[in-house]
Amino acid sequence: MIKKFAPDELPELLNQLTQWQLSADKSAIQRNFKFADFNETFGFMTRVAIKESAGNGLPSRLVECVQ
């Protein structure tokens, strides 16, 4: 099972990551990805879903498609 970090642990953990930031409500970390087209986007989402299912944990995510 994937460990869920407490909100007070997140700022220190962010020091170890590049291109990630603390969410507005400070309850999660987030990162924006931009893809060339729908196929690239869907491929990325599929690979993430496969990795998540292998780890027995599914983090929350928001996917926003913009043309």
N, C-alpha and C positions, 0 to 999 in steps of 0.2 A: 504494500500500500504506500502511496506517495504521502510524505509528511506534509501536513499543512502548517505553515509557519504562523506564529502569532504576529499581529500587526506591529508590535514594538520590535520585532526581529528584522522586519523588511528593510528599513533604512541602511542597516549595517550590511545586509546581504547585497544590496544594490551596489555597494562599493566594489563588488567582485564581478559585476556585469557591465557590459557596454551596450549602449542603445536601449536600455530599459529604464523605466521611470516608475515612480510611485503613483498609484491611481489617485484621483481627486479626493476620494474618501479615505485614502491611506490604508485600505484593507487588502490591497493586492498590488502586484507589479504588472506593468503593461508595456507593450512594444507595438509600434505600427510597422506593417509590411506593405510594400507596394509592388504590384505585379503588372506585367505587360498586358495581360489579357485574361479572360475567363479560364482558359485551359491551364495556364500557369497557376492561377489562384486555386483552382479546384485540385490540381495535382498536389500542391503544397498542403492543402487542408486534408487530403486523403492520407498523405504521409504522416502528418501530425496525429490523425485519428488512429492509425495503425500503431504508432509508438505509444500513444496514450493507452490503448486497449491492452498492450503487452505489459504495461506498468500497473494495471489494475486500478487506475485512478484517472478520472476525467476532470481536468480543471475547467473552470468557467471560462468562456471566451465569447467575445462579441466579434462578429464578422460583418463588416460594412463594405458593401460593394459600391464603388463610385465609378462612373464612366467619365 
